Amino acid sequence: MTLFRRSLLALLLICLGCSAQSVTPDISLRIERQVRTTYSIPANVKIVLSPLKPSEFPNYDALTITFESPDKKQNYDFLLAKDHQTLVRLVKLDISKDPYAELMKKIDVSGRPVRGKKDAKVVAVNYDDFECPFCSRLHQTLFPDLLKEYGDRVAFIYKDFPLSEIHPWAKRAAVDANCLASQSNDAYWDFADYMHANQHQTNLEKGRDDQLAAVDRAAVDQAKRHTLDLTKLQACIKAQNDDVIKASLKEGEVVGVTATPTLFINGQELDGAVPIAELRAAFDKALEAAGVPVPAHPSAAAPSPVVSQPPSK
């Protein structure tokens, strides 16, 4: 009986050794130095190697490398050749799901003002900052030129992503725009056109208070032009409820927005004020994938400027 127990224990230890083997100190040092050099890992980040485990790839063992910093810990999967001469970064891609479609599921466009075709199969969502100069460039590329070309095929939607740390009146403009949107889709877009075409006018105001007042005047002016309920609008402006903006900022971070403008065309990300040719290519590709005819394009020309009246004083 004792001999049987010893044999069983020996077999168990052998099996455990097969399933998880520690990397020797020499190999560990070689791996750490190679990883630090290849990925430019700072000295204050600790590198921890897991025991080796069998992998699904012949002649390779599975290895997890953990990068530990004071405020973050990240795990990455690698493959280590059995002769310990080659380390391979392992990235598995799940092609059973469409990453574009999965990303669009995370973006809530319910209740947002729409330009173009509301029920379009192609949706362009732009995370926008009214004070951002690059956002202004993209906005004036999208509207009116690309709206004219794609408006009967694409839904254009803006989400709020004001960078308040560097743009002092951006959040105010976003709140005021949403106040307009609660009464009129067209008033929202006319306000967006004006603010993006006239950022310099607001920036010329002497101080932050004057800039905020200028933003409010622009919103009130649009309300007058569209015969909205001024009392309701002014109450909304005064309240400056930013719950929608906070939710949009959080959502943007979830889908990977780090700067503005960031445009998603049916899930394909385009960063910055990209050229009109690149935008057309992305729209055309999305339309083709959705089975929607691609429109004929005009000859190359500069985007038409947005013409907007200044707000009344």
C-alpha positions as CSV (number, residue, x, y, z in Angstrom):
1,M,0.0,0.0,0.0
2,T,2.8,2.4,0.9
3,L,4.6,1.6,-2.4
4,F,1.3,2.4,-4.3
5,R,1.0,5.8,-2.6
6,R,4.6,6.7,-3.4
7,S,4.1,5.7,-7.0
8,L,0.9,7.8,-7.2
9,L,2.6,10.8,-5.7
10,A,5.5,10.5,-8.1
11,L,3.1,10.3,-11.0
12,L,1.3,13.4,-9.8
13,L,4.4,15.4,-9.5
14,I,5.5,14.4,-13.0
15,C,2.1,15.5,-14.4
16,L,2.3,18.8,-12.6
17,G,5.7,19.4,-14.0
18,C,4.4,18.7,-17.5
19,S,1.6,21.2,-17.1
20,A,3.5,24.1,-15.5
21,Q,7.2,24.6,-15.6
22,S,9.1,27.6,-14.2
23,V,11.4,29.5,-16.5
24,T,15.0,29.3,-15.4
25,P,16.6,32.5,-14.1
26,D,18.9,32.7,-17.2
27,I,16.0,32.4,-19.7
28,S,13.9,34.9,-17.5
29,L,16.7,37.5,-17.7
30,R,17.0,37.1,-21.5
31,I,13.2,37.4,-21.9
32,E,13.0,40.5,-19.7
33,R,15.8,42.3,-21.5
34,Q,14.4,41.5,-24.9
35,V,10.9,42.6,-23.9
36,R,12.1,45.8,-22.3
37,T,14.1,46.7,-25.4
38,T,11.4,45.7,-27.9
39,Y,8.5,47.5,-26.2
40,S,10.5,50.3,-24.5
41,I,9.3,49.3,-21.0
42,P,10.4,51.8,-18.3
43,A,12.7,50.7,-15.5
44,N,10.0,51.3,-12.9
45,V,7.7,48.7,-14.5
46,K,8.2,45.3,-13.1
47,I,8.1,42.3,-15.5
48,V,6.8,39.0,-14.1
49,L,6.8,35.7,-16.0
50,S,4.3,33.0,-15.4
51,P,5.2,29.3,-15.4
52,L,5.3,27.7,-18.8
53,K,2.2,25.8,-19.9
54,P,1.5,23.6,-22.9
55,S,0.2,25.5,-25.9
56,E,-1.9,24.5,-28.9
57,F,1.1,25.3,-31.2
58,P,3.7,22.5,-31.7
59,N,7.2,23.2,-30.3
60,Y,5.9,26.2,-28.3
61,D,5.0,26.6,-24.7
62,A,2.5,29.3,-23.5
63,L,3.8,32.1,-21.3
64,T,2.0,35.1,-19.7
65,I,4.1,38.2,-19.1
66,T,2.8,40.7,-16.6
67,F,3.8,44.3,-16.6
68,E,3.3,45.8,-13.1
69,S,3.5,49.6,-12.5
70,P,2.5,51.4,-9.2
71,D,-1.0,52.1,-10.6
72,K,-1.6,49.4,-13.3
73,K,-1.1,45.7,-14.1
74,Q,-1.4,44.3,-17.6
75,N,-1.1,40.7,-18.8
76,Y,0.1,39.7,-22.3
77,D,0.2,36.2,-23.8
78,F,3.4,35.0,-25.5
79,L,4.7,31.7,-26.9
80,L,8.2,30.5,-26.0
81,A,9.9,28.0,-28.3
82,K,10.9,24.8,-26.6
83,D,14.5,25.4,-27.5
84,H,14.2,28.8,-25.7
85,Q,15.5,30.7,-28.7
86,T,12.3,32.5,-29.9
87,L,9.6,34.4,-28.1
88,V,6.4,35.1,-30.1
89,R,3.8,37.7,-29.1
90,L,0.4,35.9,-29.2
91,V,-2.7,37.9,-30.3
92,K,-5.9,36.0,-30.8
93,L,-8.5,37.6,-33.0
94,D,-12.1,36.4,-32.6
95,I,-13.3,36.7,-36.2
96,S,-16.7,35.2,-35.3
97,K,-17.8,38.8,-34.4
98,D,-17.7,42.0,-36.5
99,P,-15.6,44.5,-34.5
100,Y,-17.2,47.5,-36.3
101,A,-20.7,46.2,-35.4
102,E,-19.7,45.5,-31.8
103,L,-18.3,49.0,-31.4
104,M,-21.5,50.6,-32.8
105,K,-23.5,48.7,-30.2
106,K,-21.7,50.7,-27.5
107,I,-22.7,54.1,-29.0
108,D,-26.1,55.4,-27.9
109,V,-27.5,57.7,-30.6
110,S,-31.1,57.7,-29.3
111,G,-32.6,61.1,-29.2
112,R,-29.6,62.7,-31.0
113,P,-30.2,65.2,-33.8
114,V,-29.7,63.7,-37.2
115,R,-28.6,65.1,-40.5
116,G,-29.2,63.0,-43.7
117,K,-31.3,59.9,-43.8
118,K,-32.5,59.0,-40.3
119,D,-33.0,55.3,-40.9
120,A,-29.8,55.0,-43.1
121,K,-27.9,51.7,-43.1
122,V,-24.7,53.7,-42.7
123,V,-24.3,55.9,-39.6
124,A,-21.5,58.4,-39.1
125,V,-21.0,59.3,-35.4
126,N,-18.6,62.2,-34.7
127,Y,-17.4,62.9,-31.1
128,D,-17.2,66.7,-31.4
129,D,-15.8,69.7,-29.5
130,F,-17.3,73.1,-30.5
131,E,-14.1,74.9,-29.6
132,C,-11.7,72.5,-31.3
133,P,-10.1,74.0,-34.5
134,F,-9.7,70.5,-36.0
135,C,-13.4,69.8,-35.3
136,S,-14.2,73.0,-37.2
137,R,-12.2,71.8,-40.2
138,L,-13.9,68.4,-40.2
139,H,-17.3,69.9,-39.7
140,Q,-16.9,72.2,-42.7
141,T,-15.7,69.2,-44.8
142,L,-18.8,67.2,-43.8
143,F,-21.2,70.0,-44.2
144,P,-22.4,70.9,-46.7
145,D,-20.4,69.1,-49.3
146,L,-20.5,65.5,-48.1
147,L,-24.0,66.0,-46.8
148,K,-25.0,66.8,-50.3
149,E,-23.3,63.7,-51.7
150,Y,-24.4,61.2,-49.0
151,G,-27.4,62.8,-47.3
152,D,-29.9,60.4,-48.8
153,R,-27.7,57.4,-47.8
154,V,-26.0,58.3,-44.5
155,A,-27.2,59.4,-41.1
156,F,-24.8,62.0,-39.6
157,I,-24.9,62.2,-35.8
158,Y,-22.8,64.3,-33.3
159,K,-21.9,63.2,-29.7
160,D,-20.4,65.6,-27.1
161,F,-16.8,65.3,-26.2
162,P,-15.7,68.8,-25.0
163,L,-12.1,69.0,-23.8
164,S,-12.8,71.4,-21.0
165,E,-9.2,71.5,-19.7
166,I,-8.0,73.3,-22.8
167,H,-11.3,74.7,-24.3
168,P,-13.0,76.8,-21.7
169,W,-16.3,77.4,-23.5
170,A,-16.7,74.0,-25.3
171,K,-18.9,72.4,-22.7
172,R,-21.1,75.5,-22.5
173,A,-21.6,75.3,-26.3
174,A,-22.5,71.6,-26.0
175,V,-25.0,72.2,-23.3
176,D,-26.6,75.1,-25.2
177,A,-26.7,72.9,-28.4
178,N,-28.5,70.2,-26.5
179,C,-31.0,72.8,-25.2
180,L,-31.7,73.7,-28.8
181,A,-31.9,70.1,-29.8
182,S,-34.6,69.4,-27.2
183,Q,-36.9,71.7,-29.3
184,S,-35.6,71.6,-32.8
185,N,-33.3,69.3,-34.8
186,D,-32.6,72.1,-37.4
187,A,-31.8,74.7,-34.7
188,Y,-29.2,72.3,-33.3
189,W,-27.5,71.9,-36.6
190,D,-27.6,75.6,-37.5
191,F,-26.0,76.4,-34.1
192,A,-23.3,73.7,-34.8
193,D,-22.7,75.3,-38.2
194,Y,-22.4,78.8,-36.7
195,M,-20.1,77.8,-33.8
196,H,-17.7,75.8,-36.0
197,A,-17.6,78.5,-38.7
198,N,-17.1,81.3,-36.1
199,Q,-14.9,79.9,-33.3
200,H,-12.5,82.9,-33.8
201,Q,-15.3,85.4,-33.0
202,T,-16.0,83.7,-29.6
203,N,-12.3,83.5,-28.9
204,L,-11.9,87.2,-29.5
205,E,-14.2,88.0,-26.5
206,K,-12.1,89.5,-23.6
207,G,-12.6,86.8,-20.9
208,R,-14.3,83.5,-20.2
209,D,-17.5,85.1,-18.9
210,D,-17.8,87.1,-22.1
211,Q,-17.1,84.0,-24.2
212,L,-19.8,82.1,-22.4
213,A,-22.2,85.0,-22.9
214,A,-21.4,85.0,-26.6
215,V,-22.2,81.3,-26.8
216,D,-25.5,81.9,-25.1
217,R,-26.4,84.7,-27.5
218,A,-25.7,82.5,-30.4
219,A,-28.1,79.8,-29.0
220,V,-30.8,82.4,-28.3
221,D,-30.4,83.8,-31.8
222,Q,-31.0,80.3,-33.3
223,A,-34.1,79.9,-31.1
224,K,-35.5,83.2,-32.4
225,R,-34.8,82.2,-36.0
226,H,-36.6,78.9,-35.5
227,T,-39.4,80.4,-33.4
228,L,-38.7,78.2,-30.4
229,D,-40.0,78.6,-26.9
230,L,-37.5,81.2,-25.6
231,T,-38.5,80.9,-22.0
232,K,-37.9,77.2,-22.0
233,L,-34.6,77.6,-23.8
234,Q,-33.3,80.3,-21.5
235,A,-34.2,78.2,-18.4
236,C,-32.3,75.3,-20.0
237,I,-29.3,77.5,-20.7
238,K,-29.4,78.9,-17.1
239,A,-29.6,75.4,-15.6
240,Q,-26.5,74.1,-17.5
241,N,-27.4,70.5,-16.8
242,D,-24.4,68.5,-18.2
243,D,-25.6,65.0,-17.5
244,V,-25.8,64.2,-21.2
245,I,-22.3,65.5,-21.7
246,K,-20.9,63.4,-18.9
247,A,-22.5,60.3,-20.3
248,S,-21.2,61.1,-23.8
249,L,-17.7,61.6,-22.4
250,K,-17.8,58.3,-20.6
251,E,-19.1,56.5,-23.7
252,G,-16.4,58.1,-25.8
253,E,-13.7,56.8,-23.5
254,V,-15.3,53.3,-23.7
255,V,-15.0,53.3,-27.5
256,G,-11.5,54.6,-27.5
257,V,-11.9,58.4,-28.1
258,T,-8.9,60.2,-26.8
259,A,-9.0,63.4,-28.9
260,T,-11.4,65.3,-31.2
261,P,-12.7,65.0,-33.7
262,T,-13.1,61.2,-33.7
263,L,-15.5,59.9,-36.4
264,F,-16.9,56.4,-36.6
265,I,-18.5,55.4,-39.9
266,N,-20.4,52.2,-39.2
267,G,-17.7,51.4,-36.7
268,Q,-14.6,52.3,-38.7
269,E,-12.6,55.0,-36.8
270,L,-11.2,58.1,-38.5
271,D,-9.2,60.4,-36.2
272,G,-8.7,64.1,-36.8
273,A,-9.6,66.4,-39.7
274,V,-9.0,63.8,-42.4
275,P,-9.0,64.9,-46.1
276,I,-12.3,64.7,-48.0
277,A,-10.9,62.0,-50.3
278,E,-10.3,59.7,-47.2
279,L,-13.8,60.5,-45.9
280,R,-15.3,59.6,-49.3
281,A,-13.4,56.3,-49.4
282,A,-14.6,55.4,-45.9
283,F,-18.2,56.3,-46.7
284,D,-18.1,54.4,-50.0
285,K,-16.7,51.3,-48.4
286,A,-19.4,51.3,-45.7
287,L,-22.1,51.8,-48.3
288,E,-20.8,48.9,-50.4
289,A,-20.7,46.7,-47.3
290,A,-24.3,47.6,-46.5
291,G,-25.5,47.0,-50.0
292,V,-26.3,50.6,-50.7
293,P,-25.3,52.3,-54.1
294,V,-22.4,54.6,-53.9
295,P,-23.2,58.2,-55.2
296,A,-21.4,59.8,-58.1
297,H,-18.6,62.1,-56.8
298,P,-17.9,65.6,-58.2
299,S,-14.5,66.5,-59.4
300,A,-12.0,67.3,-56.7
301,A,-12.6,70.8,-55.2
302,A,-12.2,72.6,-51.9
303,P,-15.1,72.1,-49.4
304,S,-17.7,74.8,-49.6
305,P,-17.7,77.1,-46.5
306,V,-20.7,77.0,-44.2
307,V,-22.5,80.4,-44.5
308,S,-24.0,81.4,-41.3
309,Q,-25.5,84.7,-40.0
310,P,-23.9,86.2,-36.8
311,P,-26.0,86.2,-33.7
312,S,-27.8,89.3,-32.7
313,K,-26.4,91.3,-29.8
